[in-house]
């Protein structure tokens, strides 16, 4: 509802000057600052001058819009012939020798709202400036302002012109000062840029030095290892010839000496092999050869390999527990065997008597956990990290008898990581040791190339995972950039085989797939996905028109390339509206309150962010719009009421769901105000008493942002 303050007829040039004067006076009375007063006066003067000059008359009406957010509205109307080429004028394409149109464009930039209506009865220009929210105007206060303005006599027009000149001079001075500040800032930025460039050059030089040092180390180890292998094999072969008495018998002392030679050569050969494997792992040159095999078959092979070690130690039992119900593995059997062989060999060496038990069981996320437990000498906790360092060993009397290289365990850990798993131990001195190796049942390391940003997807996703099947690297990175800073986590795959391996381990929130992948097509993969997950959102893309084929083969949507970011995000959000991760912003100046609320709302489908003040909240909202907002009312800089008013006044946030989470006792007017601002209220005392997330989850569920499951009571 708008309430008129007063009207002014445009009969003479003096009335145009008076319209400018009145505009500034009304703006000052309504609390607009000096800059907005000048903008309002200039805009009113320009439109009034146009009405008088080109329509020979008109009327200016000043009014106040009472509904929040409140505006000072100015309407200039005339009964002239209208404005030709209005669309060209508003688009900035019209050029006129008289200047017609230039003032209209400039005026529109000065105002918060600007509209022009042209009809047979004349032209009407409506423009408005937002009134500061610290004072709410009512029908009564606007009526008092009307009386005040009617009683005020108009000033001398020459004084208004003088005032206008002073404003122009002041504006020029401010522009000059800003230009000087800008020049100073540019000089400072140039100095800073030179320093940053120098720093980057130094960092690049250091990084290049480290890279070359690492390459030299790897190259040295590889070359030395290869050069050692040939003579070592010769020494071992010659020792075996002597021990097998091909050229005659040896004396007992000679036989003993040859055994020492052969044993030392084998130890050195083992170290060379380990060094070579470590060098290959560090250089990324180990190729994983995946195959399908059973755990029980692996255990049977290990039993045969380790029989010679048992012959040297009859007081230790090696037990392989049955694992009949485990799923088959699809990974590098040789690498898994090498890891377990090293672990079992160490266990047998450092177990004087007792047993070594090898077992396997299914772990979470489609992984297999191998366990090697012994009853040996054990390892003190302070040495748990030491044994995984290259050439490091723990001093122990048994070490004198079984001197090793210190490379076996570091190699096992590196190979475990190479297969996408991890290795750790539990041990105490004198109480034996237990080594754990957990690896994926299906190897996925090759599903992502080294240049891709995601090498091995994390077992837990903090955002909704979206599988992107695209063989073109540039297009894949473009798709990934589209999803960056969104609620979706991109998972890149360049071949159908890679996508198959990844989906065998994880459930995507959606799949975006190109049709033509290399020399193959993705139709079979899409059909298998649809059969496995009937409700999975499937988006098919291509540079060719394949919409009918895509929809007929099970896709939810076909999008032609190149993909528009806003379109892709909008469609993904539409297709995953019940499963995608939702973003929640918590605004509270109390860190403890934010911590408690974050712990209560710790859900995998919620991406929670925090702001410690009203100002920080407004900045966060400008950077990234959340799906909902939890807001405290009492904050030191900007109150929650002011934050709410700004949200509702902004078209981008006027419909943002807000829950007020406060300890402030609310009066009836405050509750009514919050209700008018479309919020829900939860008291901090009620939450702290029961320590339950149920009120928040109920609210999120009404918004369609939470699954329909009960919230457990939680203790923080």
Secondary structure, 3 states (H helix, E strand, C coil): CEEEEEEEECCCHHHHHHHHHHHHHHHHHCCCCHHHHHHHHHHHHHHHHHHHHHHCCCEEEEEEECCCCCEEEEEEECCCCCCCCHHHHHCCCCCCCCCCCHHHHHHHHHCCEEEEEEECCEEEEEEEEECCCCCCCCHHHHHHHHHHHHHCCCCCHHHHHHHHHHHHHHHHHHHHHHHHHHHHHHHHHHHHHHHHHHHHHHHHHHHHHHHHHHHHHHHHHHHHHHHHHHHHHHHHHHHHHHHCCCCCCCCHHHHHHHHHHHHHHHHHHHHHHHHHHHHHHHHCCCCCCCEEECHHHHHHHHHHHCHHHHHCCCCEEEEECCCCCCCCEEECHHHHHHHHHHHHHHHHHCCCCEEEEEEEEEECCCEEEEEEEECCCCCCHHHCCHHHCCCCCCCCHHHHHCCCCCCHHHHHHHHHHHCCCEEEEEECCCCCEEEEEEEECECCHHHCCCCCCCCCCCCCCCCEEEEEECCCHHHHHHHHHHHCCCCEEEEEECCHHHHHHHHHHCCCCEEEEECEECCEECHHHHHHHHHHCCCCEEEEEECCCCHHHHHHCCCCEEEECCCCHHHHHHHHHHHCCCCCCEEEEEECCCHHHHHHHHHHCCCCCEEEEEECCHHHHHHHHHHCCCCEEEECCCCCCCCHHHHHHHHHHCCCCCCCEEEEEECCCCCHHHHHHHHHCCEEEEEHHHHHHHCCCHHHHHHHHHCCCCCCCCCCCCCC
